[in-house]
Amino acid sequence: MKPHPPSVQRALRALGRDVRIARKKRRMPVADFAARMGVSPGTLARLERGESGVSLGVLAMALLALGELRRLDELLDVSKDDTGLMLDIDSLPQRIGRLFQAPEMLAAGGA
């Protein structure tokens, strides 16, 4: 696999640093935190260094052990994806014809 761009490497290192800081703020030793996550201390160290080969499952378990699993749900919230929302708007039809009339409208001779 080819190396990740520098921006991705920086983001992964920042994420690892944030996990380490969150663990330390909770006064959890490496061995205890790794045990809560179900991983070895070495795997935790790789996560905290921001190594790209660490699985998403390991990150999810770290968030669970920190009491922050909801953050994973918020990672790419599609309701806040400005680019995706703009693409949705751009794909809307320019005109909307009359394709369907509700049965109750037909029975009442609706407009």
N, C-alpha and C positions, 0 to 999 in steps of 0.2 A: 504494500500500500504506500502511495506517495505521501510525503509530509503534508500536514495541514497548513493552510495559509497562516501567517503570523497573527492575524486578527482572531482566528479560531483558537490558536495556541494561547493567546492572552486571555480570552474568555474562559477557557478551561482552567488555566492557572488561577484566575480570579474566583471561579466557582470552587475549586479545591481549597483555596485560602478561606473562603467564606464558610465552608463546611468545617474546617479546622477551628476557626474563630468561634463558630456556634458551639462546637463540642467543648472548647475550653471555657466558654462563658457558662456552660452548664456543669463545669468542673468534672467532666467525664474523662478518666484516663483512657488512653488508646486501647488497652486490652479490654476494658469494660464496654467501650463503645463498639469495638469490632465484634465482640460477643453478642451484643444486642442486635447488630446488623446481620449476624450469621456469617461473617467473613473473617479471614485471618487479619492480624495486625498489618501484615505486608500489603494486603489489598486495600485496607484503609489508608495506608501511607501513600499508595499510588493514587487513590482518589484525592487525597489532600494535596498532592503535588500537581494535580490536574492532568494526569496522563490520559491520553485519548483512548487507550485500550480498555479502560474500566467500563463495565457494562452499565446500561441504564438501570438495571435491576439493583446494582450496588448503590447507585445514587438514590433510588427510590427507598431502599432500606435505610440509608443514612437519614433521609428526610423523615421517615417513620420514627426512627430512634430519637430524632430531635423534636418530634411532635409537630413537624412542619410538612406532612405529606400533602396537604392541600395545595402547597406551592407547586407541586408537579401538575396539578389540574390547571393552574393558572399560567403555566409556562408559555403556551401559545394559544391564548384564549381567542377563538375565531371571532368573537364579538368585538374584539379590540384590534383585529388585524386590518389596519387601514388599507393596505394594498389589496388584500383579498376582498374587502368590502367594495372598493372602487371597481375591481374587476367584475364583481357581481352586478353592480349598477350599470357598467358598460355593456353587459350582456343582456340587459333587459330589452324586450321588444320596443320599437319606437311607437307602434300602434297596437292597441289591444282590441280585437274584434269581439263581436258577441258570439261566444262559443257555447254558452250554457245558460239555460234559464231554469231556475229552480221550479220543481213541480207545483209548489203552492202558488207561484207567480202565474204559471200556465192556467191553473184551475180558476184563478181570479181574473183571468184575462189581462194579466199584468203587462206593464209597459216594457 
